[in-house]
Amino acid sequence: MVVKLSKAEKKVRYDKKLCSLLDEYGKVLITAADNVGSNQLQSIRRGLRGDSVILMGKNTLIRRCIRFHTEKTGNKDFLNLLPLLVIRTLRHFPFPHL
């Protein structure tokens, strides 16, 4: 039987993985994947296989991990990535009363 991890445990695992990747690689590419189809994403993964690592995550979690990694290692170079992780807000457009 497979044990389901809690949200906190998943976040800890993600944090460890992202921190290890930041330690291992010198370059990072951040991109938005909104409205990208699964077939297109799969072909991108196939094309990058062996050369790169794709790690997808939520902006706020990535921000937290980068800040934690910076405090832990003292390497402030990755703080330049934070402005690229835009926090999206839900915009409300009220309809006129009919």
Secondary structure, 3 states (H helix, E strand, C coil): CCCCCCHHHHHHHHHHHHHHHHHHCCCCCCCCCCCCCHHHHHHHHHHHCCCCCCCCCCHHHHHHHHHHHHHHHCCHHHHHHHHHCCCCCCCCCCCCCC
